[in-house]
Amino acid sequence: MVIGIAITWRHTDIFARGLAVSPWGNGELEGHTDLVEQARELAMERMQKEAELLQAQGIVGVQLSQLNHTWGSHTTEFFAIGTAVRPIRDDHPIPDPYLVLGLDT
């Protein structure tokens, strides 16, 4: 099992970080979106590095969860977990991955 965890934090003063929505309508909080995306990528990278330390050739069964904690109203935790795989022996190849469910259904 390999894991990666990242916790991001955003400042309470959204105007200082450029996260404010336009007063003329709805819009994306681009600064916050960027922070959340960076935290997700960091969790995945940490999981991958842990698999590389185990000399794994891949990771299967990856689950990614996002949690907002009550102890920090401006924190978001990403938790990535999966199973690292590597051949049992040299003559035991790992088959190429394939989709179990088609994306067109």
C-alpha positions as CSV (number, residue, x, y, z in Angstrom):
1,M,0.0,0.0,0.0
2,V,1.3,3.4,-0.9
3,I,-0.1,6.8,0.2
4,G,0.3,10.5,-0.4
5,I,-1.1,13.2,1.7
6,A,-1.2,17.0,1.1
7,I,-3.0,19.7,3.1
8,T,-3.6,23.1,1.6
9,W,-4.6,26.2,3.4
10,R,-6.1,29.4,2.1
11,H,-5.8,32.8,3.7
12,T,-9.0,34.2,5.2
13,D,-8.5,37.5,3.3
14,I,-9.6,36.4,-0.1
15,F,-9.1,39.8,-1.6
16,A,-5.4,39.8,-0.7
17,R,-4.9,36.5,-2.6
18,G,-6.9,37.5,-5.7
19,L,-9.6,34.9,-4.9
20,A,-12.6,37.2,-4.9
21,V,-15.6,36.8,-7.1
22,S,-16.7,39.7,-9.3
23,P,-19.5,41.8,-7.6
24,W,-21.3,41.7,-11.0
25,G,-22.1,37.9,-11.0
26,N,-20.9,34.4,-10.3
27,G,-17.4,33.3,-11.2
28,E,-14.7,30.9,-10.4
29,L,-12.4,31.4,-7.5
30,E,-9.3,30.8,-9.7
31,G,-6.8,31.3,-6.9
32,H,-8.5,28.8,-4.7
33,T,-9.0,26.4,-7.6
34,D,-5.2,26.5,-8.3
35,L,-4.4,25.8,-4.6
36,V,-6.8,22.8,-4.5
37,E,-5.3,21.5,-7.8
38,Q,-1.8,21.9,-6.5
39,A,-2.6,20.0,-3.3
40,R,-4.3,17.1,-5.3
41,E,-1.2,16.8,-7.5
42,L,1.1,16.9,-4.5
43,A,-0.7,14.0,-2.8
44,M,-0.5,12.0,-6.1
45,E,3.2,12.8,-6.5
46,R,3.9,11.7,-2.9
47,M,2.1,8.4,-3.5
48,Q,4.1,7.9,-6.7
49,K,7.4,8.6,-5.0
50,E,6.6,6.1,-2.3
51,A,5.9,3.5,-5.0
52,E,9.2,4.3,-6.7
53,L,11.1,3.8,-3.4
54,L,9.5,0.3,-3.4
55,Q,10.7,-0.2,-7.0
56,A,7.1,-0.6,-8.2
57,Q,6.2,-0.5,-11.8
58,G,2.8,0.9,-11.2
59,I,0.0,1.7,-8.8
60,V,-3.5,0.1,-9.0
61,G,-6.7,0.7,-7.2
62,V,-6.0,4.3,-6.5
63,Q,-8.5,6.1,-4.3
64,L,-8.3,9.9,-3.9
65,S,-10.3,11.6,-1.1
66,Q,-10.7,15.2,-0.2
67,L,-11.5,16.2,3.4
68,N,-12.3,19.6,4.8
69,H,-11.4,19.6,8.5
70,T,-13.4,21.3,11.3
71,W,-10.2,22.2,13.1
72,G,-9.2,24.4,10.2
73,S,-12.0,26.0,8.3
74,H,-9.7,27.0,5.5
75,T,-7.9,23.7,5.1
76,T,-8.4,20.9,2.6
77,E,-6.7,17.5,2.9
78,F,-6.1,15.2,-0.1
79,F,-5.4,11.6,0.6
80,A,-4.2,9.3,-2.2
81,I,-3.9,5.6,-1.5
82,G,-3.2,2.7,-3.9
83,T,-1.5,-0.7,-4.2
84,A,2.1,-0.6,-5.6
85,V,2.7,-3.5,-8.1
86,R,5.9,-5.1,-9.3
87,P,6.8,-8.4,-10.9
88,I,7.3,-11.4,-8.5
89,R,10.3,-12.5,-10.6
90,D,12.1,-11.5,-13.8
91,D,10.0,-13.8,-16.1
92,H,6.7,-12.6,-14.6
93,P,5.6,-9.5,-16.7
94,I,2.9,-7.2,-15.5
95,P,0.2,-6.9,-18.2
96,D,-0.7,-3.5,-19.6
97,P,-3.7,-1.9,-17.9
98,Y,-7.1,-1.7,-19.5
99,L,-10.4,-0.1,-18.8
100,V,-12.9,-2.2,-16.9
101,L,-15.7,0.2,-17.8
102,G,-15.8,1.9,-21.1
103,L,-15.9,5.7,-21.0
104,D,-18.6,5.9,-23.7
105,T,-21.4,4.2,-21.7
